Amino acid sequence: MIVADGAELAGALETDAPRGPSEREIWFWGLCIFLLTSPFVYQLTGIDPSREIARDMSTMRRTEGSGVLLYVLRVAVALAAMLSVAPYWRTAVTRLSRMTPILLFAGWATLSLMWTDTFSSTLNGLFALFPLIITGFCLALRLPPHLFARSFVYAGAFMIGFSLIYIFAMPHFGVHQQSDAAQSVHAGAWRGVYPHKNIFGGMCAAYAVTTMLAGRKVLPSIVFRIVQFALLMVMIVKSDSATALAIVAATPFVVGAVLMTNAIQRTILALVIVPMFIVIYSQLETILGLFGRDMTFTGRTSIWEIAPDAIAKRPLTGFGYASTTYGDFMVELFRRFALFDPHNGYLNIILSTGFIGLLLFVATFVTAAIVARRMYLVGGATRAAAFTSFGIIVAWLIAMFSESQDKPLGAFAALAYTSLGLLVYRNFAPAEEEVPGVGGIAEKPPKSYRLGKGARISTDPVPAIASSR
């Protein structure tokens, strides 16, 4: 062991410590996260929005347009993430247990292949789901919490850039048109790089939340944050998505209520939330009217009323993960409302994986909340990362009340499942974040390391993934 004072130790770290992930690498992972969200659907599937799409009424699946390229893109991103941690695979295997909650849900979804109504749809759903879990896990191993969170903010920047190109250079794809075969009612609403305005609005809301909650320790440039948030809010308004506005308004309060531990902070939050909730509830019909909605949430409550009959047929197991039929429920839904999903993610989960699946799903996000709270207590950049990463999850859980955002090939689900990589930070060590070069795959300083006068440091490096112990 070598005894060194603080000044000598700091100097040694500046010259000898391994460098952490570069900013260029964070931008690369931001691009990868963006690509996971299934953008450019019309181009990658060969579907024209102005043409009617035929469906096989026995399976409720489209008979034209292939999603193979969307799956290939996800697998490619997952492979890139795996390669980035490949030299330290043994350490990665030991960390895998921290992903147990989401792996249990994924395992139950895999078991549903045994009883699913539509085997190929369930198999496709699993091919869409596992790359997300793998990518999130590997990125959390590769990056310390604040850089993991920053990569999601950068993903939003890529979505803004490509969506603006679509909206102004290719409006046939980027904006709902009167000529659209199925969505002409939304003519004029922006949809960016996604096939529907509600998907685009939801993604804008998710990125707006991450940008808003990302403090300077996650993203130092305040100009970047202000400009990105402003652009995203403009896009939300132009998407005409009322749910997106609700997500942006509600998520910060929910995140704060879950993560904050200070009694004064919680009291202030309660003093704001409770009166706000009372006012909104008492004037809900008027507020919905301002957005062209009614108390049925554009007919959604009528859809939800017929779901219990289908659930009662297979309450524990459901009809198979990502099933497209749910028994005869989808046929009945199409017959009554000409729709292909129940417009509620939680109903989708119950119908597909039963109440057992719902229990595992809820347990996953309760665990994520516990981990995020621990990250909050660490303080510093890790606290800011907790707000940002957990904010994505909360935004998604809110969005699922009015849209079927749980579908694994969907944009919002891709973002949320990937952000579950934060589970890796369950035991993140506060001191590691402040060490230059530490975070991601690097030489991890031994536990005896401390900054300060009379600190001790071992000369024997311990190769490991340093973002968590």
C-alpha positions as CSV (number, residue, x, y, z in Angstrom):
1,M,0.0,0.0,0.0
2,I,1.2,3.6,-0.7
3,V,0.3,6.4,1.6
4,A,-0.3,9.7,-0.3
5,D,-1.8,13.1,0.6
6,G,-4.7,14.5,-1.3
7,A,-2.7,16.7,-3.7
8,E,-0.3,13.9,-4.7
9,L,-3.3,11.6,-5.3
10,A,-5.2,14.0,-7.4
11,G,-2.1,14.6,-9.6
12,A,-1.6,10.9,-10.0
13,L,-5.2,10.4,-11.1
14,E,-5.0,13.2,-13.7
15,T,-2.0,11.6,-15.4
16,D,-2.5,7.9,-14.9
17,A,-6.3,7.2,-14.5
18,P,-8.0,5.7,-17.5
19,R,-10.3,8.0,-19.5
20,G,-14.1,7.5,-19.2
21,P,-16.5,7.3,-22.2
22,S,-16.1,10.1,-24.6
23,E,-18.8,12.6,-25.6
24,R,-18.8,11.1,-29.0
25,E,-19.6,7.7,-27.6
26,I,-22.5,9.1,-25.6
27,W,-23.9,10.6,-28.8
28,F,-23.5,7.2,-30.5
29,W,-25.5,5.5,-27.8
30,G,-28.1,8.2,-28.1
31,L,-28.5,7.4,-31.8
32,C,-28.8,3.7,-30.9
33,I,-31.5,4.4,-28.4
34,F,-33.4,6.5,-30.9
35,L,-33.1,3.6,-33.5
36,L,-34.6,1.2,-30.9
37,T,-37.8,3.2,-30.9
38,S,-38.9,1.9,-34.4
39,P,-38.6,5.2,-36.3
40,F,-39.1,5.4,-40.1
41,V,-41.8,2.7,-40.0
42,Y,-43.2,3.6,-43.4
43,Q,-39.8,3.3,-45.1
44,L,-38.6,0.2,-43.3
45,T,-41.9,-1.7,-43.8
46,G,-42.7,-0.5,-47.3
47,I,-46.2,0.8,-46.2
48,D,-47.7,3.9,-47.8
49,P,-50.0,5.8,-45.4
50,S,-52.4,6.7,-48.3
51,R,-53.1,3.0,-49.1
52,E,-55.6,0.8,-47.2
53,I,-53.9,-2.0,-45.4
54,A,-55.6,-5.4,-45.5
55,R,-55.8,-7.6,-42.4
56,D,-56.3,-11.3,-41.9
57,M,-59.4,-11.3,-39.7
58,S,-58.4,-14.7,-38.2
59,T,-55.2,-13.3,-36.7
60,M,-55.9,-9.5,-37.0
61,R,-52.4,-9.1,-38.5
62,R,-51.5,-7.1,-41.6
63,T,-51.2,-9.1,-44.8
64,E,-48.6,-6.7,-46.3
65,G,-45.6,-4.8,-45.1
66,S,-42.8,-6.6,-43.3
67,G,-41.3,-5.6,-40.0
68,V,-38.1,-7.6,-40.5
69,L,-35.9,-4.5,-40.8
70,L,-37.2,-3.2,-37.5
71,Y,-36.2,-6.4,-35.8
72,V,-32.8,-6.4,-37.5
73,L,-32.2,-2.9,-36.4
74,R,-32.9,-3.8,-32.8
75,V,-30.7,-6.9,-32.9
76,A,-27.9,-4.8,-34.4
77,V,-28.1,-2.2,-31.6
78,A,-28.2,-5.0,-28.9
79,L,-25.1,-6.7,-30.5
80,A,-23.2,-3.3,-30.5
81,A,-24.1,-2.9,-26.8
82,M,-23.0,-6.5,-26.0
83,L,-19.7,-6.0,-27.8
84,S,-19.0,-2.9,-25.8
85,V,-18.9,-5.0,-22.6
86,A,-17.7,-8.3,-24.1
87,P,-14.1,-8.1,-22.6
88,Y,-15.6,-8.1,-19.1
89,W,-18.3,-10.7,-19.7
90,R,-17.7,-12.4,-16.3
91,T,-18.4,-9.2,-14.5
92,A,-21.5,-8.7,-16.6
93,V,-22.8,-12.1,-15.7
94,T,-22.5,-11.3,-12.0
95,R,-24.4,-8.1,-12.5
96,L,-27.2,-9.8,-14.5
97,S,-29.0,-10.8,-11.3
98,R,-29.9,-7.1,-10.8
99,M,-32.2,-7.4,-13.8
100,T,-34.2,-10.2,-12.2
101,P,-37.5,-8.3,-12.0
102,I,-37.7,-7.5,-15.7
103,L,-36.3,-10.9,-16.5
104,L,-39.0,-12.6,-14.6
105,F,-41.6,-10.7,-16.6
106,A,-39.8,-11.6,-19.8
107,G,-39.6,-15.2,-18.7
108,W,-43.3,-15.4,-18.1
109,A,-43.9,-13.8,-21.5
110,T,-41.7,-16.5,-23.0
111,L,-43.7,-19.2,-21.3
112,S,-46.9,-17.8,-22.8
113,L,-45.7,-19.4,-26.1
114,M,-47.2,-22.6,-24.7
115,W,-50.7,-21.2,-24.7
116,T,-50.7,-18.2,-26.9
117,D,-53.5,-17.7,-29.5
118,T,-51.1,-16.4,-32.1
119,F,-47.7,-18.2,-31.8
120,S,-45.9,-16.1,-34.4
121,S,-47.1,-12.8,-32.9
122,T,-45.9,-13.8,-29.4
123,L,-42.5,-14.9,-30.9
124,N,-42.2,-11.6,-32.7
125,G,-43.0,-9.7,-29.5
126,L,-40.2,-11.5,-27.7
127,F,-37.8,-10.8,-30.5
128,A,-38.7,-7.1,-30.0
129,L,-38.5,-7.2,-26.2
130,F,-35.2,-8.9,-25.4
131,P,-32.9,-6.6,-27.4
132,L,-34.3,-3.7,-25.3
133,I,-33.5,-5.4,-22.0
134,I,-30.1,-6.4,-23.3
135,T,-29.2,-3.0,-24.6
136,G,-30.3,-1.2,-21.4
137,F,-28.3,-3.7,-19.3
138,C,-25.2,-3.3,-21.3
139,L,-25.4,0.5,-21.5
140,A,-25.8,0.7,-17.7
141,L,-22.7,-1.5,-17.3
142,R,-20.8,0.6,-19.8
143,L,-21.8,4.1,-18.5
144,P,-22.0,5.7,-15.1
145,P,-25.6,6.9,-14.2
146,H,-25.3,10.5,-15.4
147,L,-23.9,9.5,-18.8
148,F,-26.5,6.7,-19.1
149,A,-29.2,9.4,-18.5
150,R,-27.5,11.8,-21.0
151,S,-27.6,9.3,-23.8
152,F,-31.5,9.4,-23.6
153,V,-31.4,13.2,-23.8
154,Y,-29.3,12.9,-26.9
155,A,-31.7,10.3,-28.3
156,G,-34.3,13.0,-28.1
157,A,-32.1,15.4,-30.1
158,F,-31.9,12.8,-32.9
159,M,-35.7,12.4,-32.9
160,I,-36.1,16.2,-33.2
161,G,-33.7,16.4,-36.1
162,F,-35.1,13.6,-38.2
163,S,-38.7,14.5,-37.4
164,L,-38.1,18.1,-38.6
165,I,-36.7,16.7,-41.9
166,Y,-39.8,14.5,-42.2
167,I,-42.3,17.2,-41.4
168,F,-40.9,19.9,-43.7
169,A,-39.1,17.8,-46.4
170,M,-41.4,14.8,-46.5
171,P,-44.8,15.9,-45.2
172,H,-46.5,12.9,-46.8
173,F,-44.9,10.8,-44.1
174,G,-44.2,13.4,-41.3
175,V,-47.7,15.0,-41.2
176,H,-51.1,13.3,-41.2
177,Q,-52.8,14.0,-44.5
178,Q,-56.4,14.2,-45.7
179,S,-55.4,11.5,-48.2
180,D,-54.4,9.1,-45.4
181,A,-56.2,5.8,-45.7
182,A,-56.9,5.3,-42.0
183,Q,-56.0,8.5,-40.2
184,S,-57.4,11.3,-42.3
185,V,-59.4,12.5,-39.2
186,H,-56.0,13.7,-37.8
187,A,-55.1,15.7,-41.0
188,G,-52.6,18.4,-40.2
189,A,-51.3,16.9,-37.0
190,W,-47.5,16.2,-36.9
191,R,-46.4,12.6,-36.6
192,G,-42.6,13.0,-37.3
193,V,-40.7,9.8,-37.8
194,Y,-43.5,7.7,-36.4
195,P,-46.8,6.4,-38.0
196,H,-49.2,8.2,-35.7
197,K,-49.5,11.5,-33.9
198,N,-50.2,10.0,-30.5
199,I,-46.9,8.0,-30.8
200,F,-45.0,11.0,-31.8
201,G,-46.6,13.2,-29.1
202,G,-45.9,10.6,-26.5
203,M,-42.2,10.4,-27.5
204,C,-41.9,14.2,-27.5
205,A,-43.4,14.2,-24.0
206,A,-40.9,11.5,-22.8
207,Y,-37.9,13.4,-24.2
208,A,-39.3,16.7,-22.8
209,V,-39.5,15.1,-19.4
210,T,-35.9,13.8,-19.6
211,T,-34.6,17.2,-20.8
212,M,-36.5,19.0,-18.1
213,L,-35.3,16.8,-15.3
214,A,-31.7,16.6,-16.6
215,G,-29.8,19.0,-14.4
216,R,-26.5,20.5,-15.3
217,K,-24.7,17.5,-13.9
218,V,-26.4,15.3,-16.5
219,L,-26.2,17.8,-19.3
220,P,-24.0,20.8,-18.5
221,S,-25.3,23.0,-21.4
222,I,-28.3,25.0,-20.2
223,V,-28.8,26.4,-23.7
224,F,-29.0,22.9,-25.2
225,R,-31.6,21.9,-22.6
226,I,-33.7,25.0,-23.1
227,V,-33.7,24.8,-26.9
228,Q,-34.5,21.1,-26.9
229,F,-37.3,21.4,-24.4
230,A,-38.8,24.3,-26.4
231,L,-38.7,22.4,-29.7
232,L,-40.3,19.4,-28.0
233,M,-43.1,21.4,-26.6
234,V,-43.8,22.9,-30.0
235,M,-43.9,19.4,-31.5
236,I,-46.3,18.3,-28.7
237,V,-48.7,21.1,-29.5
238,K,-48.5,20.4,-33.3
239,S,-49.1,16.7,-32.7
240,D,-52.5,17.6,-31.1
241,S,-51.9,15.0,-28.4
242,A,-53.7,15.8,-25.2
243,T,-52.1,12.8,-23.4
244,A,-48.6,14.2,-24.2
245,L,-49.4,17.5,-22.4
246,A,-50.7,15.6,-19.4
247,I,-47.5,13.5,-19.3
248,V,-45.3,16.6,-19.3
249,A,-47.4,18.2,-16.6
250,A,-47.8,15.2,-14.3
251,T,-44.5,13.4,-14.5
252,P,-42.2,15.8,-12.5
253,F,-44.7,15.8,-9.6
254,V,-44.9,12.0,-9.5
255,V,-41.1,11.6,-9.8
256,G,-40.6,14.1,-7.0
257,A,-43.1,12.4,-4.8
258,V,-41.4,9.0,-5.2
259,L,-37.8,10.1,-4.9
260,M,-37.7,13.0,-2.5
261,T,-37.1,12.0,1.1
262,N,-37.0,15.4,2.8
263,A,-40.2,16.0,4.8
264,I,-40.3,19.7,3.9
265,Q,-40.0,18.9,0.2
266,R,-42.8,16.4,0.4
267,T,-45.0,18.8,2.3
268,I,-44.5,21.5,-0.3
269,L,-45.2,19.0,-3.1
270,A,-48.4,17.9,-1.4
271,L,-49.5,21.5,-1.0
272,V,-49.1,21.9,-4.7
273,I,-50.5,18.6,-5.9
274,V,-53.6,18.2,-3.8
275,P,-55.2,21.6,-4.7
276,M,-54.2,21.1,-8.3
277,F,-55.9,17.6,-8.3
278,I,-59.1,19.0,-6.8
279,V,-59.3,21.8,-9.4
280,I,-58.6,19.4,-12.3
281,Y,-61.1,16.8,-11.1
282,S,-63.8,19.4,-10.6
283,Q,-63.3,21.0,-14.0
284,L,-62.3,17.9,-15.9
285,E,-65.1,18.1,-18.5
286,T,-64.2,21.7,-19.2
287,I,-60.5,21.0,-19.5
288,L,-61.1,18.0,-21.8
289,G,-63.3,20.2,-23.9
290,L,-60.5,22.6,-24.5
291,F,-58.6,19.8,-26.2
292,G,-61.6,18.6,-28.2
293,R,-62.1,15.6,-25.8
294,D,-65.0,14.4,-23.7
295,M,-65.5,12.4,-20.5
296,T,-65.3,9.1,-22.5
297,F,-61.7,10.1,-23.5
298,T,-62.6,9.9,-27.2
299,G,-64.6,6.8,-26.7
300,R,-62.0,4.9,-24.8
301,T,-64.3,4.1,-21.8
302,S,-66.7,2.3,-24.2
303,I,-63.8,0.2,-25.4
304,W,-62.7,-0.7,-21.8
305,E,-66.2,-1.8,-20.9
306,I,-66.0,-4.9,-23.0
307,A,-62.5,-6.0,-21.9
308,P,-63.6,-7.7,-18.6
309,D,-65.5,-10.4,-20.4
310,A,-62.4,-11.4,-22.4
311,I,-60.1,-11.2,-19.2
312,A,-62.5,-13.5,-17.3
313,K,-61.8,-16.3,-19.8
314,R,-58.1,-16.5,-19.0
315,P,-57.5,-14.2,-15.9
316,L,-54.2,-15.7,-14.7
317,T,-52.3,-16.5,-17.9
318,G,-53.9,-14.3,-20.6
319,F,-54.0,-15.1,-24.3
320,G,-50.2,-14.9,-25.0
321,Y,-47.7,-12.1,-24.9
322,A,-48.2,-9.6,-27.8
323,S,-51.1,-11.7,-29.1
324,T,-53.1,-10.0,-31.8
325,T,-56.5,-11.7,-31.1
326,Y,-57.0,-12.1,-27.3
327,G,-59.6,-14.8,-28.0
328,D,-62.4,-13.1,-29.9
329,F,-61.8,-9.8,-28.1
330,M,-60.0,-8.1,-31.0
331,V,-62.6,-9.2,-33.5
332,E,-65.4,-7.8,-31.3
333,L,-63.4,-4.6,-30.9
334,F,-63.0,-4.2,-34.6
335,R,-66.7,-5.0,-35.2
336,R,-67.9,-2.4,-32.8
337,F,-65.3,0.4,-33.0
338,A,-63.1,-0.5,-36.1
339,L,-60.1,-0.5,-33.7
340,F,-57.2,-3.0,-33.3
341,D,-56.2,-2.5,-29.6
342,P,-57.9,-1.5,-26.4
343,H,-56.1,1.8,-26.0
344,N,-54.9,1.0,-22.6
345,G,-51.5,-0.6,-21.9
346,Y,-52.5,-2.2,-18.6
347,L,-55.5,-3.9,-20.2
348,N,-53.1,-5.1,-22.9
349,I,-50.8,-6.6,-20.3
350,I,-53.7,-8.4,-18.5
351,L,-55.1,-9.7,-21.8
352,S,-51.8,-11.0,-23.0
353,T,-50.1,-12.3,-19.8
354,G,-52.9,-12.4,-17.3
355,F,-52.8,-11.0,-13.7
356,I,-49.6,-13.0,-13.1
357,G,-48.0,-11.0,-15.8
358,L,-49.4,-7.8,-14.5
359,L,-48.0,-8.6,-11.0
360,L,-44.5,-9.2,-12.4
361,F,-44.8,-6.0,-14.5
362,V,-45.8,-3.9,-11.5
363,A,-43.0,-5.5,-9.3
364,T,-40.5,-4.5,-11.9
365,F,-41.3,-0.9,-11.7
366,V,-41.6,-0.9,-7.9
367,T,-38.1,-2.2,-7.9
368,A,-37.0,0.5,-10.4
369,A,-38.5,3.1,-8.0
370,I,-36.5,1.7,-5.1
371,V,-33.3,1.8,-7.1
372,A,-34.0,5.3,-8.3
373,R,-34.6,6.4,-4.8
374,R,-31.3,4.9,-3.7
375,M,-29.6,6.8,-6.6
376,Y,-31.3,10.0,-5.4
377,L,-29.8,9.5,-1.9
378,V,-26.3,9.2,-3.4
379,G,-26.5,12.9,-4.5
380,G,-24.6,14.8,-7.1
381,A,-24.8,13.7,-10.7
382,T,-26.3,10.3,-9.7
383,R,-29.3,12.2,-8.1
384,A,-29.8,14.0,-11.3
385,A,-29.6,10.8,-13.3
386,A,-32.2,9.2,-11.0
387,F,-34.7,12.0,-11.9
388,T,-34.0,11.7,-15.6
389,S,-34.0,7.9,-16.0
390,F,-36.9,7.3,-13.7
391,G,-38.8,10.1,-15.3
392,I,-38.9,8.1,-18.6
393,I,-40.5,5.2,-16.7
394,V,-43.1,7.3,-15.0
395,A,-44.0,9.1,-18.2
396,W,-44.5,5.7,-19.9
397,L,-46.7,4.4,-17.0
398,I,-48.8,7.5,-17.3
399,A,-49.1,7.2,-21.1
400,M,-50.3,3.6,-20.8
401,F,-53.6,4.8,-19.3
402,S,-54.9,6.1,-22.6
403,E,-52.8,4.3,-25.2
404,S,-51.5,0.7,-25.7
405,Q,-47.9,1.8,-25.2
406,D,-46.9,-1.6,-23.8
407,K,-46.3,-3.2,-27.2
408,P,-42.6,-4.2,-27.4
409,L,-42.2,-3.0,-30.9
410,G,-43.7,0.4,-30.0
411,A,-41.6,3.5,-29.6
412,F,-42.5,4.4,-26.0
413,A,-42.1,0.8,-24.7
414,A,-38.7,0.7,-26.4
415,L,-37.5,3.8,-24.5
416,A,-38.9,2.6,-21.2
417,Y,-37.6,-1.0,-21.3
418,T,-34.2,0.3,-22.3
419,S,-34.2,2.8,-19.4
420,L,-34.7,-0.2,-17.0
421,G,-31.0,-0.6,-17.2
422,L,-31.0,1.7,-14.2
423,L,-31.6,-1.5,-12.2
424,V,-27.9,-2.2,-12.6
425,Y,-27.2,0.8,-10.3
426,R,-28.8,-0.8,-7.3
427,N,-25.6,-0.5,-5.2
428,F,-23.9,2.3,-7.0
429,A,-21.0,3.6,-4.9
430,P,-21.0,7.4,-4.4
431,A,-17.2,7.7,-4.4
432,E,-16.8,6.1,-7.8
433,E,-18.6,8.9,-9.6
434,E,-16.1,11.5,-8.6
435,V,-13.0,9.5,-9.8
436,P,-11.7,10.8,-13.2
437,G,-12.0,8.1,-15.8
438,V,-14.2,5.8,-13.7
439,G,-17.6,4.8,-15.0
440,G,-18.2,2.3,-17.7
441,I,-15.5,-0.2,-18.3
442,A,-12.4,1.0,-16.6
443,E,-9.9,0.0,-14.0
444,K,-11.9,0.2,-10.8
445,P,-10.1,1.7,-7.8
446,P,-10.1,-0.6,-4.7
447,K,-12.5,0.0,-1.9
448,S,-9.8,1.5,0.3
449,Y,-9.6,4.4,-2.1
450,R,-10.5,7.8,-0.6
451,L,-9.8,11.3,-1.7
452,G,-8.3,13.5,1.0
453,K,-5.3,13.9,3.2
454,G,-3.6,10.7,4.2
455,A,-5.6,8.6,1.8
456,R,-4.5,5.1,0.9
457,I,-4.6,3.6,-2.5
458,S,-3.5,0.1,-3.7
459,T,-1.2,-0.1,-6.7
460,D,-2.9,-3.3,-7.9
461,P,-5.6,-2.4,-10.5
462,V,-8.8,-4.4,-10.4
463,P,-10.4,-4.7,-13.8
464,A,-14.2,-4.5,-13.5
465,I,-17.2,-2.6,-14.7
466,A,-16.9,0.4,-12.5
467,S,-20.3,1.9,-12.6
468,S,-21.5,-0.3,-9.8
469,R,-20.2,-2.6,-7.1
